[in-house]
Amino acid sequence: MIVIRVTDQTMFEDYEREVMQSLIDAPGPPVHVVWDLRNLTRVPWELLGAQVALMKRIRERIWQRIFKSTIVTSSESTRSFLNAIFSLYTPMRPVQIASEMPYDPPNTSR
């Protein structure tokens, strides 16, 4: 599981770099990615265009690298916004909207 945290102070360039380095360009099998928005107090309207452009640009790699996403938010307005987006747009992989971090059991295989 890879966790990407977004706050009100997150700069898009830093966010994009983290997405590329820890998720898209990282080696290994497909992962469950958690988008932690619990410290985001408002929808960053000014960054939505850049986010859409990024998702379009890395669409093929998203398909290869992500098998599931969880978006964690404690904000009812953010949750409502995300539900509206996903009612208009069907993501390539399953997306769950949650209010708590998912449990990631330790890997006990040897």
C-alpha positions in Angstrom: 0.0 0.0 0.0 1.3 3.4 -0.9 0.0 6.5 0.9 0.0 9.9 -0.7 -1.0 12.7 1.6 -2.5 16.0 0.4 -3.0 19.0 2.6 -3.9 22.7 2.2 -0.2 23.4 2.0 0.6 20.8 -0.7 2.2 22.4 -3.8 1.1 20.7 -7.0 4.7 20.3 -8.2 5.6 18.4 -5.0 2.5 16.3 -5.3 3.2 15.4 -8.9 6.8 14.5 -8.1 5.6 12.2 -5.2 3.1 10.5 -7.5 5.7 9.9 -10.2 8.5 8.7 -7.9 6.6 6.6 -5.3 3.8 5.3 -7.5 4.1 5.6 -11.3 7.9 5.1 -11.8 8.5 2.7 -8.9 9.2 -0.9 -9.8 7.0 -3.7 -8.5 3.6 -5.2 -8.9 0.4 -3.1 -8.9 -0.4 -1.5 -5.6 -3.3 -0.2 -3.5 -2.9 3.5 -3.3 -4.4 5.6 -0.5 -5.0 9.3 -1.2 -5.0 10.8 2.3 -7.0 14.0 2.2 -7.8 14.2 5.9 -5.8 17.5 6.3 -7.3 19.1 3.2 -10.0 21.5 4.5 -11.2 22.8 1.1 -11.4 21.5 -2.4 -8.4 23.0 -4.3 -10.4 24.3 -7.3 -7.3 26.0 -8.7 -5.5 22.7 -9.1 -8.2 20.6 -10.7 -7.1 21.3 -14.2 -3.5 20.3 -13.4 -4.8 17.1 -11.7 -6.9 16.2 -14.7 -4.0 16.8 -17.1 -1.7 14.6 -14.9 -4.2 11.8 -14.8 -4.6 11.9 -18.6 -0.8 12.0 -19.1 -0.2 8.9 -16.9 -3.3 7.0 -17.8 -1.5 3.9 -19.1 0.7 3.7 -16.1 -2.2 4.1 -13.7 -3.7 1.0 -15.3 -0.5 -0.9 -14.9 0.5 0.3 -11.4 -2.8 0.7 -9.4 -5.2 -2.1 -8.7 -7.3 -0.2 -6.2 -7.5 3.3 -4.7 -8.9 4.5 -1.4 -9.6 8.2 -0.8 -9.6 9.1 2.9 -11.3 12.3 3.9 -12.9 13.6 7.0 -14.6 16.4 5.2 -18.3 16.0 4.2 -18.0 18.6 1.5 -14.9 16.9 0.0 -16.7 13.5 0.1 -19.8 15.0 -1.6 -17.6 16.6 -4.3 -15.8 13.3 -4.9 -19.1 11.4 -5.1 -20.3 13.9 -7.7 -17.1 13.5 -9.7 -17.4 9.7 -9.7 -21.0 9.8 -10.7 -19.9 11.6 -13.9 -16.6 9.8 -14.4 -15.9 6.1 -14.0 -12.4 5.5 -12.8 -10.2 2.9 -14.5 -9.8 1.0 -11.2 -12.0 0.6 -8.1 -12.1 3.7 -5.8 -13.4 3.6 -2.3 -14.1 6.9 -0.4 -13.6 6.4 3.3 -13.3 8.4 6.5 -10.6 6.2 8.1 -7.3 4.8 6.9 -7.6 1.3 5.6 -5.8 -1.5 7.5 -2.7 -2.8 5.7 -1.9 -6.2 7.2 1.9 -6.9 7.4 3.3 -9.1 4.7 4.0 -12.4 6.5 5.0 -14.5 3.5 8.5 -15.7 3.5 
